[in-house]
Amino acid sequence: MMECFRERFPYVSMDMEFPGFLLETDRDASESVRYSDLKYNIDNLKPIQVGLTLCDTSGHIPCAWQFNLSGFDVRLDLSSAKSIELLRRSGINFDMILHEGIRVQDFARSFMMTFVVGGRNRLHSWITFHGLYDLGYMIKILTNAPLPDTLHGFLSLVHMFFGRVYDLKSIAKSYNGLMGGEIGLLRMASVLNVDATNIRPHQAGHDSLLISKVFSAMKRDLRLVEEEFKGQLYALSSTNKKKGKKKYSSRRRSAMAAVEDVWKKNFHQACNLIEISREKCSYISLDMEFPGFLRTARRDASEYELYDKLKYNVDNLKPIQVGLTLSDVSGHIPYHGAWQFNLSGFNVNKDPSSAESVELLRRSGIDFDKNLREGVMLDDFARFFRRTFAFGGRKMNHSWVTFHVALT
């Protein structure tokens, strides 16, 4: 049903319910401390509900959804007792969600296909209320990994997955009568004369519905200029437009990019992130590591001889790593733009190799035993590569950059 409505309703309001906080952040904490606390809480806690509400430019809402996630066990998992009691009073049945809820990985897969993959993340604006934790939990769900170590890395992922993000609590700071944003969602709805009848606070679907209604009221009554508030998140001053300062952007200097190691356990996460980055990047740099040469050609060998040696070596040796780096026409590399796929096919104790090359790769930090145990299967990598870069004319969208290309 959501897939049917998605294209006609460009606004998506989002809310999360989660089991509280392990670390409470002081109101006057620095951004680095604030993000450190957020990362600690989200890395160690599990989401309980996701609420999504679609809305069109006129404020019409077709439906609101409340996804109950099955990963949280109130008896075993970390939580705040105060928050658990609040959620219970709000009507959340933890046992029912545990046994009948949706698997987090199934929700992530469906969300990616509906709202992210294929450039769909550019079709919607995402509306939150005090959305830092909502976005953080969604990043955790979609990447199936801990949050990035830095605030910049986190904001880059927010930009990558969601594009246009608005935070009503941040917007409220700019309008008289909304107490500088220092009020809750229900109070803000009341001030804006938004009907909150039948809304159950602290249930994600209900809160996302009210967020959508409040946003529409802001647009209608306050003549909200959306572009002025895009990307501004409450409690993060670095994302707010101020004189002499710039709003955050994922287009930072390429030195910020880090190489992501890809193993079997995070392979599907990597595939999803590359699928998103691919559309904004025209260039892909490619490199391979392999176990040397069984036959070498003379420097003055003919092309026929060179190819004969290349074919023999490639046919009889197995690849060890594939490196891919994505960049745009200005040379910018996205935060998740450099990838090292560790392949599982090569057994250093059995398969043909050059002893000199194997020793060089060992000194360079390659752990052959780990690759063999935990690496990505060749068939899985090949399937991903064809789907992402070759099928449907996609090979025409990129330029491939190599260094000494033949064996690569």
Secondary structure, DSSP 8 states (H G I E B T S, - for coil): -HHHHHTT--EEEEEEE----SS---TT--HHHHHHHHHHHHHHS---EEEEEEE-TT-----EEEEEBS---TTTS---HHHHHHHHHTT--HHHHHHHSB-HHHHHHHHIIIIIGGGGGGS-EEEESSTHHHHHHHHHHHHTS---SSHHHHHHHHHHHHSEEEEHHHHHTTSTTSGGG-S-HHHHHHHTT---TT--TT-HHHHHHHHHHHHHHHHHHS---GGGGTT--TT-GGGS--TT-----S---GGG--EEEE-GGGHHHHHHHHHHHHTT--EEEEEEE----SS---TT--HHHHHHHHHHHHHHS---EEEEEEE-TT----TT-EEEEEBS---TTTS---HHHHHHHHHTT--HHHHHHHSB-HHHHHHHHIIIIIGGGGGGG-EEE-SSTTT-
